[in-house]
Amino acid sequence: MIELEDDEAARQFENDYLFRKELKTREINPKISLGAEDNDFFRNRIIESNPAAKMVVAKNSHKRIEEAYKIADSFIRKEFVTHGKVLEHLFDLANFLKNDVQIIIVTVDDDTNAFTVFETLNDRGLALSQTDLIKNYLFNKSGASRLIEAQQKWTTFKSAIEAAENEAEILEYIRYHRSSKEGLTREKELFKRIKEKIKSQTQVITYLAELENDVQIYLPLLNPNHPNWNEYHPNCRDYIRTLLDLKLSRNRPLLISILKKFSKADIEKSLRLIVAWSVRNLITGDTGGGTLEVEFSNQAKLISTEKIKTFAQLKKSINHLVPTNETFKKAFEIATVSKSYIARYYLSEIELSYHSTTEQKTSTNTENVNLEHILPEKADLIKDWSIFSEEQHKSYSHRLGNLTLMDKKMNSNQKSASFTEKKKIFSASEIKITSALATLTNWNTTEIEQRQKGFAEKAVKIWSITF
């Protein structure tokens, strides 16, 4: 209305639908108030249209408010402002919203009844998220006398998680935290398990206090550069970075328990063991992902209940679960790796084993180093690679022995070239596992197998389970 130079109509809309100004103080009182996390943003950005607040989009809920504002603004401009009789159309829309749209207000006697109604209504409409159900249940059980306390604790850990990652991590944190105490808790059963275990007001506040406190343990698991790692051995950062790079998160219940209960020296050794266990399992596939999460959670529960108190006890407890050197070596010798980020990690660690200092560690950043298939994925089996049959190409092109690392600047348009042409590039590489290829006369199945056997010898030592 202001843009259409109808200030009187604009003031009328503001008074009827948005806010009123106190006559004496000129203070703005919005028609609606949002929750504690969103109210200030809503007031500044939408109600008062404060330009300085436009850039302060700190939470996902803020983004949704911002997006809703943009959708409404875009709709008005598209449907009305670009047509004739703009004010007439806007007044018709306002009258429709005022007279024909109904909002049902359910008034209840107390918060307990409010939460019950909330759950009942949503049970008959769109399904609530697990997070909403858990929050609603805990707030309900906290009672009127401790509701604010419960809300504050929830907001504290929720905001910390949102700042570190995103809202999806909130449910993950609650689930992994629960699994660390009680064994594996799957997402679909999380709400049910919480309702079964947490029933009294005291139990709710105690549980929320644990979530509030333990989030400071969980956040470093999402970020190897978190300042909390300054208190631990420098290797701990690398172990966490490795687990993140390999997209391995099912170990987090165990990591939570270890960080809560173990000494710092035992934490460093435990993280190293978990990395070795995880890598060996990736290669052998002895324990499926779901089964491995069960084992991680079982060990976490044993630590939480103090049936396991030290690294030595943990190692003994999982000894039968970790692939042996012989099993790991044999599996590594024939391993096919289809995921580039995993292959790049294996090769980077193997390359490092050829150097005397970790300062020469090969980058795993795809902007700097490419994963190279020596026998190309798209090979000319008639001209350049006739030594390989179609079946051999299919079987060997993704074998770890057929993969290497290349500086991105050197890895030009030779991806599908013959081995003779590729050797010219390999010879100039500073990466030892790559430059060594230039000494070979041919590249065939025998060379791939021999190279991979050499890698397997290294792998047993790199991901050692001997302490």
C-alpha positions in Angstrom: 0.0 0.0 0.0 2.9 2.3 0.8 4.4 1.7 -2.6 1.1 2.4 -4.2 1.1 5.7 -2.3 -2.0 4.9 -0.2 -0.7 5.5 3.3 -4.1 5.5 4.9 -4.9 2.0 3.6 -1.5 0.8 4.6 -2.0 2.1 8.2 -5.4 0.4 8.2 -3.9 -3.0 7.1 -1.2 -2.6 9.8 -3.7 -1.9 12.5 -6.0 -4.7 11.5 -3.5 -7.5 10.7 0.1 -6.8 11.7 0.5 -4.6 14.8 -0.7 -1.7 16.9 1.4 1.2 18.2 1.1 2.3 21.8 -0.2 5.8 21.7 2.2 7.1 24.5 5.4 5.1 23.9 5.0 4.5 20.1 6.1 0.9 20.9 5.0 -1.7 18.3 2.9 -4.6 19.6 2.6 -7.4 17.0 -0.6 -9.2 16.5 1.2 -12.5 16.9 4.3 -13.6 18.8 6.5 -16.5 17.8 8.6 -18.8 20.0 11.7 -17.6 21.9 14.0 -18.7 19.0 12.2 -16.8 16.3 10.3 -13.9 17.8 13.1 -11.2 17.6 13.9 -12.1 14.0 10.2 -12.1 13.0 9.7 -8.8 14.8 12.7 -7.1 13.2 12.5 -8.6 9.8 8.8 -8.7 9.1 7.0 -6.4 11.5 9.4 -3.5 11.7 11.1 -4.2 8.4 14.5 -3.3 9.9 17.1 -3.4 7.0 19.9 -4.3 9.4 18.0 -7.5 10.4 17.7 -8.8 6.9 21.2 -10.3 7.0 20.7 -11.9 10.4 19.4 -15.3 9.3 20.9 -17.5 12.1 18.6 -20.5 12.1 16.8 -22.7 9.6 13.5 -21.4 11.1 14.7 -17.9 10.3 15.3 -19.0 6.7 11.7 -20.3 6.5 10.3 -17.1 7.8 12.4 -15.2 5.3 11.3 -17.5 2.5 7.6 -17.2 3.5 7.9 -13.4 3.4 9.5 -13.5 -0.1 6.8 -15.9 -1.3 4.0 -13.6 -0.1 5.7 -10.5 -1.5 6.3 -12.2 -4.8 2.6 -13.4 -5.0 1.2 -10.0 -4.3 3.5 -8.4 -6.9 2.8 -11.0 -9.5 -1.0 -11.4 -9.0 -2.0 -7.8 -8.3 0.6 -5.1 -8.7 1.2 -5.9 -12.4 -2.6 -5.7 -13.2 -5.0 -2.8 -13.3 -7.2 -1.9 -10.4 -4.5 -2.9 -8.0 -6.1 -1.5 -4.8 -9.4 -3.0 -5.6 -7.9 -6.5 -6.0 -5.9 -6.1 -2.8 -9.0 -5.1 -0.9 -10.9 -8.1 -2.3 -8.1 -10.4 -1.1 -8.1 -8.8 2.4 -11.9 -9.2 2.6 -11.6 -12.9 1.6 -9.0 -13.6 4.2 -11.0 -11.7 6.8 -14.5 -13.1 6.1 -14.0 -16.5 4.4 -10.9 -18.0 6.0 -11.5 -19.6 9.4 -8.9 -20.1 12.1 -10.0 -22.4 14.9 -8.7 -21.6 18.4 -8.7 -24.4 21.0 -8.6 -23.1 24.5 -7.4 -25.5 27.2 -7.0 -25.2 31.0 -3.3 -26.0 31.2 -0.2 -26.9 29.3 -0.7 -30.6 29.8 -4.0 -30.5 28.0 -2.5 -28.3 25.3 0.2 -30.8 24.5 -2.4 -33.6 24.4 -4.6 -31.7 22.0 -1.6 -30.9 19.9 -0.6 -34.5 19.6 -4.2 -35.7 18.9 -4.8 -33.1 16.2 -1.5 -33.9 14.4 -2.2 -37.6 14.7 -5.2 -37.0 12.4 -3.4 -34.8 9.9 0.1 -34.6 8.6 2.6 -36.8 10.5 4.8 -34.9 12.9 8.5 -35.4 12.6 10.2 -37.5 15.3 11.9 -34.4 16.7 8.5 -32.6 17.1 7.0 -35.6 18.8 9.9 -35.9 21.2 9.9 -32.2 22.0 6.2 -32.1 22.5 6.2 -35.2 24.8 9.1 -33.9 26.9 7.5 -30.4 27.3 4.3 -32.1 28.3 5.9 -34.3 30.9 7.9 -31.3 32.3 4.7 -29.9 33.7 3.8 -26.2 34.1 6.2 -25.7 37.0 9.3 -26.7 34.9 8.2 -26.1 31.4 10.3 -23.0 30.9 13.4 -24.8 32.2 12.7 -27.7 29.8 12.3 -25.3 26.9 15.5 -23.5 27.7 17.5 -26.8 27.8 16.0 -28.0 24.6 16.8 -24.6 22.9 20.4 -24.7 24.1 21.3 -28.0 22.6 19.1 -27.6 19.5 20.7 -24.2 18.7 24.2 -25.7 19.2 23.5 -28.5 16.7 21.8 -26.1 14.2 24.9 -23.8 14.3 27.2 -26.8 13.7 25.3 -28.5 10.9 21.6 -28.5 10.2 18.3 -29.6 11.7 18.6 -33.1 10.5 21.5 -33.5 12.9 19.2 -32.8 15.9 17.4 -36.1 15.6 20.7 -37.9 14.8 22.2 -36.5 18.0 19.2 -37.5 20.1 19.3 -41.0 18.6 23.1 -41.5 18.9 23.0 -40.2 22.4 20.3 -42.6 23.3 22.2 -45.5 21.7 25.3 -44.7 23.7 23.3 -45.3 26.9 20.9 -48.1 26.0 22.3 -49.9 22.9 21.1 -49.4 19.4 18.0 -47.3 19.1 16.7 -47.0 15.5 15.1 -43.8 14.3 11.6 -45.3 13.9 11.6 -46.5 17.5 13.3 -43.5 19.2 10.1 -41.7 20.2 8.6 -44.9 21.6 11.7 -45.7 23.6 11.9 -42.2 25.1 8.2 -42.5 26.2 8.8 -45.8 27.8 11.9 -44.7 29.7 11.2 -41.1 30.6 7.9 -40.6 32.4 8.3 -38.3 35.3 9.1 -34.6 35.5 12.4 -35.3 37.2 13.4 -37.8 34.5 12.6 -35.3 31.8 14.7 -32.5 33.3 17.5 -34.9 34.0 17.4 -36.2 30.4 17.3 -32.7 28.9 20.2 -31.7 31.1 22.2 -34.6 29.7 21.4 -33.6 26.1 22.4 -30.0 27.0 25.7 -31.0 28.5 26.7 -33.8 26.1 26.2 -31.7 23.0 29.6 -30.2 23.8 31.0 -33.8 23.4 29.0 -34.4 20.2 29.9 -31.2 18.3 33.6 -32.0 18.0 32.6 -35.3 16.3 31.2 -33.2 13.5 34.3 -31.0 13.1 37.9 -32.0 13.4 38.9 -28.4 13.7 36.7 -27.9 16.8 38.7 -26.2 19.6 37.9 -29.0 22.0 40.4 -31.1 20.2 43.2 -28.8 21.5 43.0 -30.7 24.7 43.8 -34.1 23.1 46.6 -35.7 21.2 46.9 -34.1 17.7 46.2 -37.5 16.1 42.6 -37.3 17.4 41.8 -34.6 14.9 43.1 -36.8 12.1 41.0 -39.8 13.2 37.8 -37.7 13.4 38.6 -36.2 10.0 39.1 -39.7 8.5 35.7 -40.9 9.9 34.0 -37.8 8.4 35.8 -38.1 5.1 34.7 -41.7 4.8 31.2 -40.7 5.7 31.1 -43.0 8.7 28.7 -41.9 11.4 27.3 -45.1 12.9 30.3 -45.1 15.3 29.1 -42.0 17.1 27.3 -43.7 20.0 30.7 -45.4 20.8 32.6 -42.1 20.4 30.2 -40.3 22.7 30.7 -42.9 25.5 34.5 -43.0 25.0 34.8 -39.2 25.2 32.6 -39.1 28.4 34.3 -42.0 30.2 37.8 -42.6 29.1 41.1 -40.9 30.0 42.7 -38.7 27.3 45.4 -41.3 26.6 42.8 -44.0 26.2 40.7 -41.8 23.9 43.5 -41.3 21.4 44.1 -45.1 21.3 40.4 -45.8 21.1 39.9 -43.4 18.1 42.8 -45.1 16.3 41.2 -48.5 16.9 37.8 -47.4 15.7 39.4 -46.1 12.4 41.3 -49.3 11.9 38.1 -51.4 12.7 36.0 -49.3 10.3 38.5 -49.4 7.4 39.1 -53.2 7.8 35.3 -53.7 7.8 34.9 -51.6 4.7 37.4 -53.8 2.9 36.2 -57.2 4.2 32.5 -56.5 4.5 32.4 -59.1 7.3 30.0 -57.0 9.4 27.2 -55.2 7.5 26.5 -51.6 8.2 23.4 -52.3 10.3 25.2 -55.0 12.2 28.2 -52.8 12.8 26.0 -50.1 14.2 24.6 -52.7 16.7 28.1 -53.5 17.8 29.2 -49.9 18.1 26.1 -49.2 20.2 26.5 -52.3 22.4 30.1 -51.4 23.2 29.0 -47.8 23.9 26.4 -49.1 26.4 29.0 -51.2 28.1 31.2 -48.1 28.6 28.3 -46.0 29.7 27.4 -48.6 32.4 31.1 -48.8 33.3 31.4 -52.5 32.5 34.2 -51.4 30.2 36.4 -48.7 31.8 39.6 -48.7 29.8 40.9 -48.9 26.3 42.5 -52.3 27.1 39.1 -53.7 28.1 37.4 -52.2 25.0 40.0 -53.8 22.7 39.5 -57.2 24.4 35.7 -56.8 24.1 35.8 -56.1 20.3 38.7 -58.4 19.4 36.4 -61.0 17.9 34.6 -58.3 15.8 37.6 -56.8 14.1 38.9 -58.5 10.9 42.2 -60.2 11.5 45.4 -59.3 9.7 45.2 -62.3 7.4 41.5 -61.8 6.6 42.1 -58.1 6.0 45.2 -58.7 3.8 43.5 -61.2 1.6 40.4 -59.0 1.2 42.6 -56.0 0.4 44.5 -57.9 -2.3 41.3 -58.3 -4.4 39.4 -55.2 -3.3 37.3 -53.3 -5.8 36.5 -49.7 -4.7 33.7 -48.0 -6.6 33.5 -44.9 -4.4 36.1 -42.4 -5.3 36.4 -40.7 -1.9 37.2 -44.0 -0.3 39.7 -45.1 -2.9 41.4 -41.7 -2.6 41.8 -42.1 1.1 43.3 -45.6 0.9 45.8 -44.4 -1.7 46.7 -41.3 0.2 47.5 -43.3 3.3 49.5 -45.9 1.3 51.5 -43.0 -0.3 52.2 -41.6 3.1 53.7 -44.9 4.2 56.5 -44.4 1.6 57.6 -41.2 3.2 59.5 -40.6 6.4 57.4 -37.6 7.5 53.7 -36.8 7.6 54.5 -33.4 6.2 54.6 -35.1 2.8 51.0 -36.4 3.1 49.2 -36.4 -0.2 46.1 -34.2 -0.4 42.8 -35.9 -0.6 41.1 -32.7 -1.8 39.6 -33.3 -5.2 40.6 -29.7 -6.1 44.2 -30.7 -5.9 44.5 -34.4 -6.6 42.5 -36.6 -9.0 41.8 -40.3 -8.8 43.3 -41.9 -11.9 42.3 -45.2 -13.4 45.5 -46.6 -15.0 43.4 -48.9 -17.2 40.8 -46.3 -18.1 37.1 -46.6 -17.3 36.4 -45.9 -20.9 39.3 -47.8 -22.6 39.7 -48.5 -26.3 40.0 -52.3 -26.0 40.7 -52.6 -29.8 43.5 -50.0 -30.2 45.2 -49.0 -27.0 44.2 -51.7 -24.5 43.8 -54.8 -26.6 45.6 -56.8 -24.0 42.4 -56.7 -21.9 39.2 -58.5 -22.7 35.8 -56.9 -22.0 35.4 -59.2 -19.0 38.9 -58.3 -17.6 38.2 -54.6 -18.1 35.0 -54.9 -16.2 36.7 -56.8 -13.4 40.0 -54.9 -13.1 39.2 -51.2 -13.9 38.0 -50.5 -10.4 40.5 -52.7 -8.6 42.5 -50.7 -6.1 45.7 -51.8 -7.8 44.6 -50.1 -11.0 44.0 -46.8 -9.2 46.5 -44.0 -8.4 46.7 -40.4 -7.5 47.6 -37.5 -9.8 48.2 -33.8 -9.3 45.2 -32.2 -11.0 47.5 -29.9 -13.0 49.3 -32.9 -14.5 46.2 -35.0 -15.2 45.3 -33.5 -18.6 43.4 -35.1 -21.4 45.2 -38.5 -21.1 42.5 -40.3 -19.1 41.8 -42.7 -21.9 45.2 -42.8 -23.5 47.4 -45.9 -23.8 49.7 -47.0 -21.0 52.8 -45.9 -23.1 51.3 -42.3 -23.3 50.3 -42.3 -19.6 53.8 -43.3 -18.5 55.2 -40.0 -19.7 52.9 -38.2 -17.3 53.4 -40.7 -14.4 57.2 -40.2 -14.6 56.9 -36.5 -13.8 54.7 -37.1 -10.7 56.0 -36.4 -7.2 53.6 -39.0 -5.9 55.7 -42.2 -5.4 52.9 -44.7 -6.0 52.3 -42.9 -9.3 55.9 -42.2 -10.5 56.8 -45.9 -9.9 54.4 -46.9 -12.7 56.7 -45.3 -15.2 59.3 -48.1 -14.6 56.9 -50.7 -15.9 57.0 -52.0 -19.5 53.3 -53.1 -19.6 50.1 -52.8 -17.7 48.2 -56.0 -17.4 46.2 -58.1 -14.9 49.4 -59.5 -13.4 50.8 -56.0 -12.8 47.5 -54.9 -11.2 47.5 -57.9 -8.9 51.1 -57.5 -7.9 50.7 -53.8 -7.2 47.6 -54.5 -5.1 49.4 -57.2 -3.1 52.1 -54.7 -2.2 49.3 -52.3 -1.1 47.8 -55.0 1.0 51.1 -55.5 2.8 51.2 -51.8 3.6 47.5 -51.8 4.6 48.0 -54.3 7.5 50.6 -52.0 9.0 48.8 -48.7 8.3 45.5 -49.8 9.8 47.1 -51.9 12.5 45.3 -53.3 15.5 48.4 -54.0 17.4 49.0 -51.5 20.3 
